[in-house]
Amino acid sequence: GFFRLKRPGILVLGIVLWVCPLLTLAQQLPGFIRVENLAFPGVLDTIEYRTDYSFVLDYAQVEPYKDQRFTFISNSITEIMEILTRNTNLEYRLINYHIILNEKKIVPELPVKVTGRVVDEEKLPMPGVSVYIKGTTTGSISDLDGNYEIRIGDMEEPVLVFSYVGYETEEIPVKQQRVINLELTPGYKAIDEVVIIGYGTANKEELTSAIIQVDESNFKSGPSNNPIELIKGKVPGLSVVNQAGNDPNASPQVNLRGIGTISANNEPLVIIDGVYSAVADLYLLNANDIESFNILKDAASTAIYGTRGSNGVIIVKTKSGKSGATNLEYSGYGYMEMPSRKPEVLDNEQYIEILRSLGFPRSETDKGYNTYWFDELIQRKPSAFHNLSFSKSYENSSMRVSVGRKDHQGIALDTYNKTTNFRFNYNQELFDRVEFNTIIGGSRSDQRFTDYNAFDEALKYDPTAPVYNEDGSFYELPGVGASNPVALISQKENKAKSDRFVGSLEGKVEIIPDLTLSLKGSTFLRSYKNAFFEDIDSRNSNLSGISGTAIINDEAFMENVLESIVNYRYSFDNQYIKVMAGYSFIENMRSTTSMTNRNFLTNTFGTDNIGAGSFLEEGRASMESYREKSRLIAFFGRINYSLESRYLLNASIRREGASVFGENNKWGWFPSLSAAWRISEEEFFLNIGSIEELKIRAGYGITGRSQGIPMYQSLSRIGYSGNSYFNGQWIGSYGPLENANPNLRWERTREFNIGTDISLWKNRVSGSLDVYNRLTIDLLGDFITQTPPSIEPSIFANVGTVRNSGIEATVSGAVVQGSRFNFNLEASYSWNRNRVVSLSNDQFQADSILYADYGNVAASLYMLAENLPIGTFYGFKCEGISQGGDWVFQDMNNDDLIQEVIDFTVLGCGLPKHMYSFTTNFSYDRFYLSIYFVGAAGYKVFNAKRLWYENTTNSPSNYFTSILDYPNNQLDDRLRFSDYYLEKGDFLRVDNIAFGYRIQGKRYIKSVDAYVSATNLYTLTAYTGLDPEVGSGTGDGLTPGWDRRSFYPRTRIFQVGMNLKF
């Protein structure tokens, strides 16, 4: 308790729960305080635990009354304080949510008065800052405007001490100063930081597992397509890759701690304010609505989510109403994009010369132009973002509403994403013990897509050809070869409308002190309508003889969730126990419809009159629809135990049933156990002054995986199987769709994690280190089975095991802390080792699986095999190019023959082993500068563009200028995949530089923050392609490191913006 503290002086106790104090004090508490025969210190602890108030007091002055005991019930803080001080020589003052206890005595006014103002890092006033004279009990508290006043007696070299929870304590010598203004610096990763965990919250000091929180002060600067990009590189082990360049309509590929499945979804579970979502659903939010990301990385922290927690969990907390005066904020920025790197292809003269050397006369190859087709596909339009938010807090309620608009004009012709979103958070306290919270949010996106193939066509299309004919129509080469890249985009309309809506209502009731019951219901809706139309005069239409194609796809998704949770906390002596138990019911439904018609008379109506195509009348149009439904039910619980805030234990269990699994395996158990030892709280450690916090933690848990698994794979289904010829005519037929698997079950992940957290020199330097071993068994996938007895040649089954192990580290610190200049540094690093342990079980046996068929180029690009990582390239080992221009491949079996598969060998892996980032933050007075670096290493990239455009066998075509260099200029053999086209992907990128100036406002404007930034400024790499950060290009993550021919350009972004607070 408080009275066991050994150091006298002024002690600031409790946790300040609101960001800004209220303008007026709410004397009436939200609930009644009941105490029975409780000692003075116990009453103080109860007030701090049950209310938002904290005490400022002197130990020596309160010590005489520690044995007084009290019994009362009251919901008035004034009445309670009157009771406490009635029989004492103490007096109290209420300033905001601080209660100052002092002895009753008359203090003569001291001769010297010092005044000043205290502001935070954004130059905003800080109410409630404790200001006192070092070595005395004379002190003061800053008011709502951050102003303070203190009188100093006749002292030698007096020193003022400024302290506030969550900020660094400052000591300023007074000397001859009479006005001392000060900017307090936030404390680095304070141990009382509140972190969101599964179905609850915890102080950082209580954590026993691998959980990281990233708040808005550490978000990555610059525009983002998806809010998940705000934490790219900020969390070790979290990979966020924009594999589609900067396409405004693409979501990044996200995985945590490696690839752990071969067929299911590798994405972490995303939870937005308690509503289950996916990475793509973060479009529901704009960056200014997000308060923090909380990343649950190990199974000890995610097992509470059962079959949804195997890939990790990302919990997003949005902003709510702030206490105090009305807050009105505006954020806006504009930006322009340019390609970060352009492909180097032959110009007209180089092209003509290459074709001449291949036997094509100039008269057939020179069409009189010099067209750089890549530039013809680029548009340069400004993009903009605007957000307006309003928040207000009342005595028993708070609210926040925000509206945002993003107009992202892509760099490719006719591409954009125009998204409008809104969010409303409201909290209401009723009847002292009841609290309601409701959230309503939504977004609408108008999207226009491009054809990535157009950029591939731009690489190979004739540079001597024009874009247009003299009559204004698109020029096209004769025959069935390459298509005019500009026409490929301009003669197709591919657009969509995407709507998302979420609504949740949560009620909490305090049944008795420390026992609460909550009930929450939520609905998440997503609708998507895509309309595609290809012109009747397009190249495809002319070649096929079918004038135009129209396709309409509609998809609707709804997820309803009902959850009930009971929380209880019991404290005794120096211990406490927290118990949580809950129930969860989740039901989701998805439906799709699709219509396709062809052969139109005009482009005028596009998809607005899809029935106008002749295929409908001829019976050749197609219509499809689909509907699916699944349920998940769970019972879960958790126990937290703390002894002297030194020894911590956490145990959880979840019993879950999912309808997607087989009849024999619908239910499963998912337990976890973790513990921590705060060594820094031991008595033998207290004299080590440089170490503020040192904690060792370890955890083990079991999770499952149900995300991304196709429905109904455990059941026998029949469906439309095409037309059959019967009795002289073709008729539609139905038949079996797949082999039923009643034993289908979830993939199971067992993970052990051990870690340590440390902070030094008053939290000026902090860091963490984690080591993990994750084993995923019963991998789900399609496996070959014997027919008969099976109906189909494959079955969706559980086969195989994958292991991910690794190390993760973070460090941050204030390198320089001054009154005007500050320099902070943050860095993170992760290493991951992925291995396939097994591809067999009692029923299926396999040593390896070849996949990613590349047509005539290669029978496969990758191999799954035991003791090799996922994403292993498998192909020919190139020894060079012969003088005759032929490939020279290594003969692996020494039979003097070069044969596919037989002479293939392991060539490397496309999964990065190392990921790293570091940020440098500088500030001088009101100026600030941040530089952010990110990188990866230890992986290979297959440069497929080189394979196609450094080889003249596919002539006539344009090529890379590298074809003029040795040995490419000798090559005259068929297109073959080998390690000749595998390159090191290691890179270090200057991902963002931001420079800004903060202005302290007056009257109606509190502050102005103006800034400029540049994103993707420079990449240091040996990779010869456009960009080494290519991801896998697919959702399953099985083809990492494949830099495909078709692409969307990665861009460099220049941004200017402003934030206003009123």
N, C-alpha and C positions, 0 to 999 in steps of 0.2 A: 504494500500500500504506500501511500504518499509519505507517511511519517517514518518509513524505513529508509528514505533517502538520506544520504550521509552529508551532502553538501548543502549548507545553509545558503540563503540568498533568495532572490526572486525567482520563482519557478513557474513556468507557463505550462499548465496541465491541460490535457484533453486534445481533441482533434477539432479543428475549425471546419465545420461541414459545409459552409457556404463560401463562395468565392469573394463576394463583397458583402459587408454588413448592411443590415437594414437601415433605412433612413430614420425610421421611428421604432422604438422598442415595443415588442409585443409582450406586455407584462403577463398576459395569460398564457399558460403553457398549453401545448396541444393535447396533453393528457394529465391525469392526476398522478402526483408523486405520493406513494404510500411508504412510510417507514415505521418500523416497530422496534423499539428498544435498540436503536442503531447509534453507534458512536459518531462523534463529530466528523472524523475523517471518512467514515462510511457514508454519511450524508453527502459530503462533498463529492465522493466518487459516484454516488447515485445520480446527483444532479448532472454531472458531466456526461454520464453514460446515457441518461434518459432525455436530455435536452441538448440544445445547441450552445449552452453557456459553458464558459471555461473560466477558471479562477486565476487571478494574479495576486500572490500573497507572499509574505515573509514567514519562513518556517519558524523562526524564533518567536514571533508574535502569536502564532497559532498554537504552538506546542502546549501551553498551560491548559488548554481546553479539550485536549484529545480524548479525555475520558468521559466527557459529558455525553449523555445518551438522550435520544429524542424519539418521540412517537407522535406522528401527525399524518394528516392527509390534506393535500392542497394542490390546486392547479395554478397558483399565483406565485411567481418567483419572488415578488416583493414580500408577500406574507411569509414565505419560507425563510427568507433572509432575516426578517424581523424575529422569527422564532429562534433562529440560530444565534443571533447576536444579542438576544434579550438579556442574558445573564453573563455577559462578557464585557470586556473593555475594548471590544472591536466595533468598528463601523464599516459600512460597505458603500460602494458606489457602483451603479450600473452604467457602463459605457458600451453601447452597442450590445454585443453578446459576451462582453467581458465583465466579470464581477471582481472588483478590487477590494480586498480585505486589508484594513490597516488598524493600528491601535488608535484609540481616541486620545488625541493630544493636540495641544495648540503649538503649532510650529511657527515661529517668527519668520516673517517674510525675509528671504535671503536677498542680499544686496544686488547680485548680478543676475539679470534675466537673459536667457538664451532662447531664441525662437527659431522656427524653421519649418520646412515642409518635407515630408517623406513621400516618394513616389516609387512605383514598381518599374520593371524593366521596359514597360511600354509608356513610361512617363505619366501614368495615371495615379491619382492620389490614393494613399493607403491608410484607411482608418484602422484604429486599434493597434498600432505599433507601440510596443513598450519602449519607453525612453527613460533611462535612469542614470544616476551618477554612479560610476563604478566604485565599489567598496562601501556604498551607503544604501539606505533604504529610501532615499529621495527619488521619486519617479513621477512619470506622467504618461499619458496615453494620447496618441494623435487622434484628431477629430475626423469627421466625415470628409473633410477636404484635405486630409493628410497633415494638417497644421498641428504643431505642438508648442508648448511653452514650459520652461523649467527654470527654476532659480537655483543659483549655485552660491554657496557660502565662501568663506575665506579658506580656500584649499590650495595646496601646491599641485600644479599640473593636473587639474580635474579632467576626467575622461567621460564622455557620454557613450552609453551602450544602447544600441538600437537592436531590438529583437522582434521577430514575428514568425509564427509557425510556418514552416516550409521555405523560409528564406535564411540566407546566411546572416549571422549576427555580426554587426559592425561596431567597432570601437573607434571613436573620433576624439582626439585631444582637443580641448576647448581653446587653449592658449588665449589669444586676445579676441577671438571670434565672438560675435554677439548674434549672428545669424548663421545657422548650419543647415543647409539643404542636403538631402541625401537620396540616392537611388539604391534601393535594396536589391540584391542579387538573389534569384531563386536558388534554393538549396538543391544540390545534385542528388536526385533519386533518394529523397528522404524516405526513411524507413516507415513512416506513417502514411505513405501513399496508399490510397485505396485502389485495389485491383479487382476487376470483375473476374469471377471464376464460374464454374458450372453451377447454375441455379443460385447464385449468390455473389457476395463480395467478401473481400478479406483485406486486411492491412498487409502491406508488403512483407512486414516482419513475420507474419503468420504463415507465409507460403512455404510449402514443403515439396513442391514440384516445379517443373520447368514452365514458367509462365512469364511472359514479357508484355509490358504495356508501353504503347507508343501514343503520346498525346499530341495535340495539335502544335505544340511548341517545337516538336521534333519532326513534323511532317516534311517530306521532300518538297522543295519549291518547284514552281513551274506548272504549266497546264497538265491535266491528266485526262485520258479518255475514260478511265475507270478509277474510282477512288482508291482501289487497292494499290494503285501505283504510288500513293502518298507514303507508303511504308516500304517501298522497294529498297532493298539493301539495308534497311534499318533493323531487321530481325534475322540473326544468324540461323541458317537452315531453311529460310523461306525464300523460294525462288519465284520471281515475278518476271516473266519474259514476254515482251511484246513481239510475238513471232510474226505478226502481220504488219510489221513496220509501224507506222502511225496512222493506220486506217481508223477513221473516226467511228466505225461501226464494229470494230473487233474488240473482243475481250482478251486480256492477257492470259497466258497459261500460268497457273499457280499450283505449286506443290510444296509440301513441307516435309523435310527430312527424307528426300529421295522418292523414287518410284517404288511403290509397294504392291502393285497389282498389275495383271497383264490384260484385264478386260473391263474391270469396273472403273469407276470414276476416281482419279487421283487427286481431285481438288479437296481442300479442307472444307469442312462444314462452316458456313457463314451464318451468324446469328445477329440480327439487327434489332436491338432493343427487345430481345427475347423472342423475336419472330424468326423462324428458320428460313434460310434463303440460300442462294448460291452466289458465286463471284459475279456472274453477269447481272444479278439483281441489285448489285451496288449502284447501278445506274439510277435506282430509286432515289439516291441521295446526291446532294452536291457536297463538295469538300467542306464548305463552310458550315454545314450542319453537323459535322462529325466532331465529337469531343475526344474520343480515344479509340484505338484498336487494342484489344486484349487477346494475345495469341497464346493458346494452350497447346503446348508442343508434345508433351509426353503422355503415355497412356495412363499414368497415375492421375493426371488432371482431366483427361478426356473420357475415361471409362464411364463416367457418370452419364455420358450421351450414348453409350452402347454401340449399336451398329452404325451410327452416324459419326462416330468419333475417331475412326481408325486413321484418317488422314490428317488429324489435328483439327482444331476448332479456332475460328477467328470470330471474336465477339465484338461487335461494333456498338459503341454507346454514342447516341446523339445528344446534342445540347438541349438543356431544359431551361426554364425560367430562372433568372438570377435574382437573388435577393437585393433589395435596395431600390433605387430609383428606376424609372423606366429606361430600358436600354434599346436604342435603335441603331442598327449597324448596316452599312452598305459596303459591299465588296464588288469590285469590277476590274476587269483587265481585258486587254486586246493583245493579239499576237499574230505573227506571220510565220509561215513555214517555208523552208527551202530544202532540197535534197541534201542530206549529209554527205553523200557520195554518189557519183554518177558512173554508170557503166562505160567503159572505154571500148567502143566498137570502131570498126573501120569507117573512114570517111569515103566519099565517092571515088576518089582517085585510088586509094588503097584497095577498095573493093573491086574496082575494075581490073586492077593489076593482078589481084589474087585469082579472079575468075579467068583472066587471060592465061595465067599459068596452068589452069585446069582445063584449058581448051575451049573456053567460051570467048568468041570474038567481041571486040568492043561494041560493034554495031548492035549486038544482041543484049549487051549489059548496061550500056550508058543511056539513061533516059533523060539526061540533061539537068538533073537537080542534085543538090547536096543537102539531104534531109537528115537531121539528127532526131530520130523518132521518139526517143525518150523525152526530149523537151516538148514535143508536140502533145504529150499526154499529161503535162504538168499545168495546173492552174495555180495562180497566185492571188488568192483572195484572203482578206483579213478575217479572223475569227474573234469572237467576243464572248465574254461571260459576265453576268450580272446576278447579284444576290442581295436581297433585302430581308432583314430579320428584325423582329420586334419581340421583346420579352418584358415581363412584368411580374412582380411578386407582391402578394398581399399577405395579410396576417395568417390566413389558413389556406392559401392557394398560390399557385404560380402557373405561368403559361409562357409559351414561346411559339411563334409562328414565323415561318420563313418561306420565301418564294424565290426560285432561281431560274435562270434562263441561260442555256448554253447554245451558241451557234458555231459549231465546229465545221469549217469548210475544209474538206480534205485537200491534199495536194494533187490527187488524181482528178482528171476531168469528171465533172458532174457527180462528185461524191460529197456528202455532207451528213451531219447528224445535228438536228435541232431538237433539243430536249428542254422541256419545261417541267419543273418539279416543285412540289410544295410539301410542307411538313408542319404538323400542329401537335405540340406536346402540352398536356394540361394535367395538373396535379391538384387534388382537393382533399383537405382534411375535414372530417365530419365527426361529430359526437365524441370528440376527444380521442377515441381509440380506433377510428375508422379512417382509412385513406383510400382514395380512388386515383388511378392514373390512366389516362387515355392517350393514345397516339393514333393520328390519322395522317397518312402520307400517300403521295402518288406521283407519277411521272408519265409524261407522254413524249415519245421520241418519233420524229419524222426523219426517216432515213433514206438515203439514196446510195446504192452500192455500185461498185465498179467491177470490172472483169479483170482479175489478176492476170489472165492469159494475155491481155493486151500488152503488158510490160514484157512478157516473153516474146511476143511477136515483134515488139520494138527492137529487141536485140538482133533478130535475124532478118528483119524486113529490108528490102533493097533500099540503100541510102540514096540511089540516084533517082528514085521514084518520087512523084509529087504526092501531096496529101489529097488534092482535089483535081478533078478534070476541069477543062475550060468551062464546062457548063455548070460547074458548082457541085456536081455529084462526086462521090468518093472514088478515087482511083483504086483499082484492084488489079493485081497481077493475073494474067491468064492461067487457067488450070486450077488445080486443087491444092496449091501450095499455101504459103503464108497469107494471112489476112491483113488488110490495112489496119494498123493498131488503133488509129483514131476512129475509124468506122466501127471497129469492134465494140468500142464503148458508146459511141454516139448513136448507133442504130439499135441499142438495147435500152429499155427502161426497166430498171430493177429497183423497186422502192418498197418501203414497208412502214407500217405504223405499229409501234409497240407501246402498250399501256401497262402500267403496274400500279397496284393499289394495295395498301395495307391498312388494317384497322385492328386495334387491340384495346381491350379494357381489362384492367386489373384492379381487384379490390383486396385490401389488407385489413385485418381486424386484430387488435391486441386482446386476446381472450383474458389473459391475466398477465401481470408483469413478466416480461421476458418470454412469453409464449404468443406467437403470432400465426395466423392462418391467412394464406393468400389464395385467390382463385383468379385465373387469367384465361381469357379466351381471345383468340386472334384469327383473322382471315387474311390470307394473302392471295391476290388475284393477278394473273398475268395473261394478257392477250396479245397475239401477234398476227398481223395480216400482211402477207407478202404478195406483191403483184409484179409479174414479169411479162414483158412484151418485147418481142423481136420484130423489127420492121419487115414489111413484105418485100422490100428491095434490098435487104441485107445480103451479104455474100452467102450465108447458109441457106437463105431462101432461094437464091438464084441457083445454087448448086444442087439443092434437093428438089427443086421444082415445086416446093410447098411454100406458099406465100404467108409468112408470118407465123409466130407461135405465141400463145397466151397461156399463162399459168397463174392460178390463184391458190395460195395456201393460207389456211386459217388454223390457228392453234390457240387453245384456251387451257389455262391451268388454274386450279384452285386448291389451296391447302388450308384446312381448318384444324386448329389446335385448341385443346382444352387441357389446362394443367392446374393442379392444386398442390400447394406446398405448405408444410408445417415446419416452423423453426422454433427451437427452444434453446435458451442459454442459461446455464447454471454456474454460478461462481461461488467458490469457497476457498478460504485461506488465500494461497497464491496460485490457485488453479482455476481453470474454467473448462466447461464442456459445452460444445455446440452440437446440437442434433438437428438434422434436417431429414424429412421424409416427404416423398412426393409421388404423384401419379400423373402420367402423360398419355393423352390420346391424340393421335395424328392421323388425319385422313386426307389423302390427296387424289385428285381426279384430273385427268388430262384427256382432251379430245382434239382431233384434227380432221380437217376436210381439205380436199385437194381437187382442183378441176383443171384440165388441160384441153385446149382446142387449138386447131391449126387451120391454115389456108383461109386467109382473110382477103377482102377486096380493098381495104383501106387501112391506113395507120391512124385514122382520125380518132377512133374510139379507144384504141388500146385494149386494156383489160376491163374497161367500163361496160363493154358489150361483148363479153366472152362468147356468148351464144351465136355471134355472127359468123364464126368460122364454119367452113363446110364440113369439117370432120364430124361435127355433131350430127348433122343430117345423114352422113354416110355411115354412122355407127362406129367411127374410129376415134372419137373423143374419149377421154378417160375421166372418171370420177371416183374418188376414194374417200373413205371416212374411217375413223378409228376412235375408240374410247377405251380408257383403262382406269382402274381404280385400285388403290392399295391402302392398307391400314397398318398402323404401328401402335402398339400399346406397351406401356412400361410402368414398372414400379421401381422406385429408386430411393436410396437413403445415403446419408453421410454423417460421420461423427468426427469432430475436431476436438482434440484435447491439448491443453497447454499447461505446463507446470513452470511457474515463475517466468513465463514468457521466454523460457530458455530451452525447454524440451517440448517439441511439437510433434503431434501425431495426427494423421488424417487417414481415414478408412472410408471407402464407399463401395456400394454394391448396386447393381441394376439388373433387374429381371425383365427381359424384353421379348415380345413376340412380334413377328413381321409376316404379313400375308404373302410376300414375294417368295418365301422359302417353301421347301417341300413339307409334306404332311408330317414327316417323321422328324423334322428339325425346325419347327416354327418358333420355338422358345429357346432362350439361352441366358446364361449368367455372365455378367461382366463386372468383376471385382477389381479393386485397386487398394494399395496400401503405400503410404509414404510417410517419412519422418524427417525431422530436421533438428539440428543441435546448434543453437546460437552460442558459439564459444565465447563471443565477446561479452556475454552476460555473466560468465563465470567470474568469481571473485579473483582468481589468480590472473585474470586477463585485464582487470580494470585499470591496472597501472600502466598498460601499454597505450599511451595517449594518442599515438598516431592512428590507431585502428579504431574506427567508430563502430563498425559492424563486421562480423565474420560469422558466416553460417555455412554449415555443411548439410546437405540434404540428399536423400535417396528415395526412389520410388519404383514401384512395379505395378503394372496394370495389364488387363486384357480387354481389348476392344474388338469390335466386328466391323464389317463393311457391308452396307446395303445400298449405298448411293450408286446410281448408274447401272444397276443390274436390270436387265430386261425382265419385264413382268411375265408371269404365267409360264415360265420355263419349267416349272415343276409339274405342270398339268398336261393332259392329253388334249390337244386342240385340233379342230378341223377348220379349214378356211378355203377361200377361192384358190384353185390351183391351175387356172388357165382353161383353155377350150379343148374339148375332146371330140373326135369324129365318131358319131354314132348314128346308125341308121340313115346314112346318106347325108348327114348334116353336122355342122360344128355346133356344139352346145357347151355352155359353161359347166364346169365341174368343181366339186369340192372334195378335199382329201386331207390327210394328216399334214400338219405344219411342222412338227418336230417330235423328237422322242421325249416322252415325259420322264422327269427325274424326281421321284418323291423323296429322295434323300438329299436334295439340294439344300445347302446351308450357307451361312455367311462365312466369308473369309475371317479368320481369327488372327489378331495381332497381339503378340506378347512382347512387352517392352520393359526394359530396365534402364533407369536413368539415375546417374549420380552427378551432383553439381555442388558448386560453392558460390556464395555471394560475398563480396567484400566492399567496404567503403573506408576511405582513409582521409585523414586530415579534415575533420568536420565535414565529411561528405564531399570534399572538393574533388576527390578521385573515387570512382566506383567501378566495379566490374563484376562479371560472372563467367563461370566456366561450367560447361555441361558435357558429359560423356554418355552416349546412349548406345543401346543394342536393341534393335527392333526386328522381330522375327514374325513374318506373316505366313501362315499355313493355310491349306485348303484353298489355293488360288482358284478363282472362277474363270472359266473359258470354254470355248468350243473345242471339243476333242473328237478325233476320229474314232468311230465305233463300227463294229462288224454288222453287215446287213446280209441276210437276216441273222439273228432274230430282230435286230433293230429295224425300225421302219425307215429312218433316214440315216445317212452315213456319218452324222456327227451328233453329239449330245452336249448340252451345257452342263458342266459338272465341276466338282471341286478336285483339282489336281495340282500339286506342286507347292513349293515353298520358296520364299524370297527373304533375304536378310539385308537390312540397312543398319550400318553402324557408323558412328561419327563423333566428331568433336565440334563444339560451338563455343565461341568466346566473344565477349563484348567488353569494352572499356570506354570510359568517358571521364573527362576531367577539365577543370578550369586551370589552364596553363598559366594565364596571367589574369589577376583580378585587381583592378585599380579603380580609382574614383572616376576615371574618364575612359580608360582603355581596358578592354577585356578580350581574352583569347581563349576559346574553348575548343576541345577536340573530342570527337567520338569516332570509334572504330569498331568494326565487327568482322568476324572470320568464322567460316564453317568448312569442315572437311567431311565428306560422306563417301562411304565405301558400300557399293551395291553389289550383291551377289545372288545368283540363282542357286539355291541349295538343292532343289529337286524338281523334276518334272514328271514324277511317277507316283502311283499309289498301288493298291492291291489290284485295281481293275485296269488302269492305263499305265503303260510303260513307254518311256521315251528318254533318250539321251540328249536329244536336241530338237529344236523346231526352227526351220528356216521360214522367214517371212519377209514382206515388202518386195513382192515380185515387181521388177522394173522392165517388163516387156522383153524386147529383143536385146536390151542392154545387159540385163542380169536376171538370172532365175530368182535371185533374192539379194537383198542388201544387208540383212541383219540375221543374227542367229541367237536364239535362246538356248543356253546350254548350262549344265551344272558347273559351278565354280567360275562362271563368267558373269559380268554385269548385264543387266538389261540395256539394250542399245548398242550391243557389240556388232561392229561392222564385220562382215564376212564376205570375202571375195578373193580375187587374184592378187598375188604379190608381184608388183611390177619391178623388173630388173632393168628396164630401159626401153629404148626404141632402136630397132635395127637400122642399118644404113639404107635398107630398102623401104623404110617407113612403117615396118610392122611392129606390133607389140611383142615384147619379150617378157613372158610371165614365168614365174618359178614353177618348175614341175615338182609338185609336192610329193608324188608317189614314184618319181623316177621311172615312168614308163614311156618316156619320150613323146607323150601326148599331152596336150593342154585341153582339159575338159572342165566344163562348168561343174560346180559342186565338188567333184572329185579332187580338183586342184585348188579349191578355195581354202583359205586359212583365216585365222583371226587377225584383224587389221587395226583394231583400236576401238574406242568407245566414244559415243557422242554425249555422254553424261558428264558434266563438269564435276571434278573431284573437289575443287576449291572454289569458294565464293567469298568475296571480301568487299568491304566498303569503308570509307572514312570521310568524315565531315569536319571542316574547319570553320569556325564561326568567330568573326572579329566584330567588335563594336568600339566606336569612339564617339563619345557624347551621344548624339542622336543618329549618327551614321552606323550602318551595319553592313557586313559583307559575309556571305557564306559561300563556300566552295565544296561541292559534293562529288566524290569519286566512287565508282562502282566497277567491279571486275569479276572475272572468273578465269579458271585455269585448269589444266589437266584433262583436256578433252579434244576430240577430233571433229572436224566439220567436213562433210561431203559436199564439195563445190560442184553441184550438178550443172551449173551454167557453164563451167569450164569444159565439162565432158562434152557438151553439145556444141560449144562455140570456139573450141580450140582444135577442131578436127574437120577437115575438108571433105570427109566422105559423105556428108549430108548436103552437098552443094546442089544447086546454087542457094547460098544463104549468106547473110552477113556474119561476121565473126568478131571475137575480141581482138584487139590490137596485139595481144600476147601471142597470137598465132604466127606473128612475124618473127618471134624469137625462137632460138634454139632451146629445146629440141622439138617444140611444137611444129616448127616449119618443116620438120622431116616426117611428121606423122601422116600416114595414108592407110589407115586400117579401120576396121569397123568400130563402132562405138562399144566400148567395154568398160565395165566398172572395175576399178582396182584401187590400190592405195595411192596410185599416181594422182588421184583427185581428192585424196584426203589431206587436209591441212590442219596445223595446230590452230585451235580456236582461242587461245589465251588472249585476253585483252584487259586493258585498264581504260576506263572512260571518264572524262570530265563530264559528268552527267548533268550538272547544273551549277551555275554561278548566279547569285542574286545579290543585288546591291540596293540599299534603300535608305530612306531618311524618315525619321519619326518626328512629328511636330506635336507639341502639347497644345491642345486647343484652348479656347476661351469661350465663356458663356455657353452657347448652344452646341458647340462642337468640342467633344472631349479630346479627341486625338485624330491625327491624320498620318497615315503610313503610305508613302509613295515609294515605288520600287521598280526596278527593271531586272530582267533575268534572261539568261540564255540556257537552253537545254540541249543536251547532246552536242556539246561544243567541239570535243575532240576525242578520238579513240586511238589509243596506242595498241597496235596489233600487227602481227606478221601475216594475218589472213589476207588473201588477195581478193576475196569477194567483197560484196557491198557492205556486209556487216557480219561479224562473227557470232552475234547473239541471235541464234535462229530457233531455239526451242526444239519442239518435236514436230510442229506443223499439224499435229492431230491431237484429239482430246484424250487418247489413251496413254500418251507419253511414251510409246514403245519405239518411236523413230526419232530419237534426239539427234541433233547435229546434222540434219539433212537440209541443206540450203537449196531449195527447189528452184526449178526454172521459172515458174509463175510466182509473182511476188507483188508486194505493195511497198513503195519506197519508205525507208526510214528517213526521218527529217531532223533538221536542226531548227529550233524554235526560238524566236526572239519575242519577248513579252514585256509589256509595260502595264502597271496596275496601281490601284489605290484602294486603301481600306479607310473608311470613315466611321467613327463612333460618336454618336450624338447623346 
